[in-house]
Amino acid sequence: MIPTAISPDRFQALADALGHSFADQALLLEAMTHPSIDPDARGVATFGYERLEFLGDRVLGLVAAQWLLEEFRDENEGALARRHTALVRRETLAEVASRLGLGRYLLLSTGEEESGGRDNRAILADACEAVIAALFLDGGLPAAEKFIRRAFADQLSADLRPPLDPKTALQEWAQARGKPLPRYETVSRTGPDHDPIFEVRVVVEGVQPFAAKGASKRVAEKHAAAGMLAAIDQP
């Protein structure tokens, strides 16, 4: 039985939006079930969407890689890698989920509902990956690929220039002005070993240093570079 949180009509509307008729409806329900839902209240969805999210990330990565090879035959590995990063990043996933209206189909706990979970970008990105996995498990790679190529088409063609990650963009900005390469300094490390928070400062000659935090040094460096680029008004 489909849980009352998603009526049969709404379930069908969601399946239609995804362009797939599910043989195993439990897969799609699992993809829409937030981990905050009590296990005893999940109905046919044995788990929350986290397991499917894990698989969907890999399926999206594979399909996106093949798609980019087809579309940009003259680009080298570095350019393709930057495009791939932009296509599978969480911001892109959230945009796709928002456009599809996935938020209104989510099964959320009362707390998540009241805190705006249906519009939470992180939750939407997770749900989008889970949906991709549900399509893959129910209809194989062709079903998942069909959805990805349709749902992500706008993101693929939005900018024909390979996007740069913030650290690379800041490095190129500095080099173009004859400055030394950006220098990243670890300011602090706080939090428990299993959940650390790093603060990193980026220094570029002639520019006000910028500090940012992240769950790893790499993430903190990326955020610091992005912050400095914003401060010097660079895209």
Order of alpha helices (4+ residues) and beta strands (2+ residues): alpha-alpha-alpha-alpha-alpha-alpha-alpha-alpha-alpha-beta-beta-beta-alpha
